[in-house]
Amino acid sequence: MDLNQLILETRTIRRFEQKSIDSKILREMIENARISPSAANAQPLRYVVVSKKDLVEKIQPLVHWAAALPKELGTPKIGEQPVAFVTVSKIQNANSFSDIDVGLSTQNIILTARSHGIGACIMASIDREKIKSILGIAEDLRIVIALGYPAHESHIVEVDKSREKPLNYFLDDQKNYFVPKRSFDEICRMEVD
């Protein structure tokens, strides 16, 4: 698969098959995060990979899903929940560019996941203190990434300005996701020869 196709297919997934992810793939995700560009090469990020079923079950209620949807539609039910999580934290006194590092490394994690057919959901609406306590994380927990093989589809669609909230994602009758994206011309002006 070429890079453009991989990026196009890397959409947020919120319902998952209950199939475990090979630890070699999980390791590859973090290896690709580890070698991401880092401001001043400070490398301030730390990760915890969780695929032990009991820990995944403890973390699940501490992450909050799909703010644009009613809870009963956006939160995965038992049998649809992620099979793994990755936490991304910053060391204490990280430089002021470290949140850029979080974005870069997270993108590498989810692109690597997708290259193996695995879906991801990046979440910042989380109970940080409880997750840190469960996993023994001392650093500044920034995000949690839920992982698993997709149990639904997610598609990019044009923005429909007739909708009340035209940028909110929505579901069809089969609970597949549709994610409006602004047009290229709306977000970019090209000044090129």
C-alpha positions in Angstrom: 0.0 0.0 0.0 1.4 3.4 -0.9 1.6 6.2 1.7 -1.3 8.2 0.4 -3.6 5.2 0.6 -2.4 4.4 4.1 -3.1 7.9 5.3 -6.5 7.9 3.6 -7.4 4.6 5.4 -6.1 5.7 8.8 -9.4 6.9 10.3 -10.5 6.8 13.9 -12.0 3.4 14.9 -14.3 3.1 17.9 -15.6 -0.5 17.7 -13.2 -3.5 17.6 -13.1 -7.2 16.9 -12.1 -9.2 19.9 -8.9 -10.5 18.3 -5.6 -10.0 20.0 -2.7 -8.0 18.5 0.6 -9.8 18.1 3.2 -8.3 20.5 5.7 -7.9 17.6 3.2 -5.5 15.9 2.8 -3.6 19.2 6.6 -3.4 19.5 6.9 -2.1 15.9 4.4 0.7 16.7 6.5 1.9 19.6 9.8 1.5 17.6 8.3 3.7 14.9 7.2 6.2 17.6 10.7 6.1 19.2 12.4 7.1 16.0 10.0 10.0 15.3 11.5 13.5 14.9 11.9 15.2 18.3 12.4 18.9 19.0 16.0 19.5 19.9 16.3 15.7 19.8 15.2 15.8 23.5 13.2 12.5 23.2 10.9 13.3 26.2 8.2 10.8 25.5 7.5 7.5 27.3 5.1 4.8 26.4 3.2 1.9 28.2 1.8 -0.8 26.0 -1.1 -2.7 27.5 -2.7 -5.8 26.1 -3.2 -7.9 29.2 -6.9 -8.4 29.3 -7.4 -7.5 33.0 -5.5 -4.2 32.5 -7.4 -3.4 29.3 -10.7 -4.0 31.2 -9.5 -1.6 34.0 -8.6 1.2 31.6 -11.7 0.9 29.4 -14.1 2.8 31.8 -11.4 5.5 32.2 -11.4 6.7 28.6 -14.3 8.7 27.1 -15.4 8.1 23.6 -16.9 10.1 20.7 -17.9 13.5 22.2 -19.9 14.3 19.1 -22.2 11.3 19.5 -24.7 10.2 22.2 -22.9 7.9 24.6 -24.9 4.9 23.6 -23.7 5.3 20.0 -20.1 6.4 20.5 -18.9 4.2 23.4 -18.0 0.6 22.4 -20.1 -2.0 24.1 -18.8 -5.3 25.6 -17.6 -7.3 22.7 -16.6 -4.2 20.7 -14.0 -2.7 23.1 -10.3 -2.2 22.3 -8.0 -5.2 22.9 -4.9 -2.9 23.6 -4.0 0.5 24.8 -0.8 2.6 24.4 -0.2 5.5 26.8 1.9 8.5 25.7 3.5 10.5 28.5 6.1 13.3 28.7 8.9 13.3 31.2 8.8 16.1 33.9 10.3 19.4 32.7 9.9 18.5 29.0 10.7 21.3 26.6 7.9 23.6 25.3 7.8 21.7 21.9 7.1 18.3 23.5 3.4 18.3 22.6 4.6 18.4 18.9 6.6 15.3 19.6 3.4 13.7 21.0 1.6 14.4 17.7 4.5 13.1 15.6 5.0 9.9 17.5 1.2 9.2 17.8 0.9 9.6 14.0 3.6 7.0 13.6 1.9 4.6 16.0 -1.5 4.8 14.2 0.0 4.6 10.7 2.0 1.5 11.7 -1.2 0.0 13.3 -3.2 0.7 10.1 -0.5 -0.9 7.9 -1.2 -4.1 9.8 -5.0 -3.7 9.4 -5.4 -2.4 13.0 -7.6 0.5 13.9 -6.9 3.2 16.5 -8.6 5.9 18.5 -6.6 8.7 20.0 -8.1 10.0 23.3 -7.3 12.9 25.5 -10.6 12.8 27.4 -9.3 10.3 30.0 -9.0 9.9 33.7 -5.3 10.6 33.9 -4.8 10.0 37.6 -6.5 6.7 37.7 -4.8 5.4 34.6 -1.4 6.6 36.0 -2.1 4.8 39.2 -3.2 1.5 37.6 -0.1 1.5 35.3 2.4 3.0 37.7 3.1 6.0 35.4 5.1 8.8 37.0 5.4 11.0 33.9 2.8 13.5 32.6 0.2 11.3 30.8 -1.0 13.1 27.7 -3.0 10.7 25.6 -4.2 7.1 25.4 -4.5 5.2 22.1 -7.1 2.5 21.9 -6.2 -0.3 19.4 -7.9 -3.3 17.8 -9.0 -4.8 14.5 -11.9 -2.6 13.2 -15.4 -3.8 13.6 -16.8 -0.9 11.5 -15.9 1.3 8.6 -14.9 4.9 8.7 -15.1 7.2 5.6 -14.2 10.7 4.7 -17.0 12.8 3.2 -17.5 16.3 2.0 -18.7 18.9 4.5 -22.4 19.3 4.2 -23.1 22.9 5.3 -26.8 22.3 5.5 -26.2 20.1 8.6 -26.6 21.9 12.0 -23.0 20.9 12.9 -21.4 20.3 9.5 -18.0 19.2 10.8 -19.4 16.6 13.3 -18.9 13.0 12.3 -22.0 10.9 12.0 -23.1 7.2 11.7 -25.2 5.4 9.2 -27.7 2.6 10.0 -24.9 0.0 10.2 -23.0 2.3 12.6 -20.2 3.1 10.1 -18.6 6.4 10.6 -18.6 9.3 8.2 -16.1 12.1 8.8 -16.5 15.5 7.1 -13.3 17.1 5.9 -12.9 20.6 4.6 -11.9 20.9 0.9 -8.3 21.4 -0.1 -9.1 24.8 -1.5 -10.7 25.9 1.8 -7.7 25.0 3.9 -4.8 25.8 1.5 -3.7 28.6 -0.9 -1.0 27.5 -3.3 1.6 30.1 -4.3 3.7 28.0 -6.6 5.2 28.1 -10.1 
